[in-house]
Amino acid sequence: SSRVLWTLAVTQFRLGFSRFNMGISRDSFHKRRASGGKKSIFRKARKHEMGRQPAMTKLGEKKVSEVRVRGGNIKFRALRLDAGNFAWGSESVTRKTRILDVVYNASNNELVRTKTIVKGAIVVIDGTPFRQWAEQHYGITLGKKKEAVEEPKIGQARAAKIAERAPLAKFDEAVQEQFNSGRLLARIASRPGQSGRADGYILEGKELEFYSKKMQKKKSTK
């Protein structure tokens, strides 16, 4: 009986030890074949199959850590971010702006609750830099004007150029409506856990319509 107890104790210790040492792996040996058959594991894990803990980048004051990776390269693991470069595709303009909120994630609602910034997340950004650009480029004020502010004096040549561009200004109606609140919907296109940045693009057209419907449906089900 003592021998059996000793064997059980050793087995439990070994199992616990192996579990303690088990890392995150990106191999496919543990997965079954398409037919459902098990794959035989004929070798140990390799360094190139190693995985790491997810960054789970949160919305907050910027904090990025460096991770040394294979080949001596460096990855930038963003732990917190509050701004990024966002492109306005139809106008071919990019500006750095603040990320105000995370409002939708197709993969997991928990990532919205915890305000986690990942690739593909739908966020709300500050529209001020894009409004200022439209004023300078087209001479058009997008959104509601809060107060009557004196317009800066500009030269004749610049005024003529702005007047020439003004008829070309054709904005998406849904995007134009968002400028009234100063908050624009955008999609994250970069990978914050790899590049340490939260860059993306403003939603327009069919894509904006699609995500607006999704968010409206989510609100109605609550």
Salt bridges, closest charged atoms under 4 A:
ASP27 OD1 - HIS30 ND1 3.16
GLU49 OE2 - ARG43 NH2 2.84
ASP101 OD1 - LYS115 NZ 2.77
GLU110 OE2 - ARG113 NH2 2.56
ASP126 OD2 - ARG98 NH2 3.48
GLU135 OE2 - ARG131 NH1 3.15
ASP199 OD2 - ARG197 NE 2.94
GLU209 OE2 - LYS213 NZ 3.59
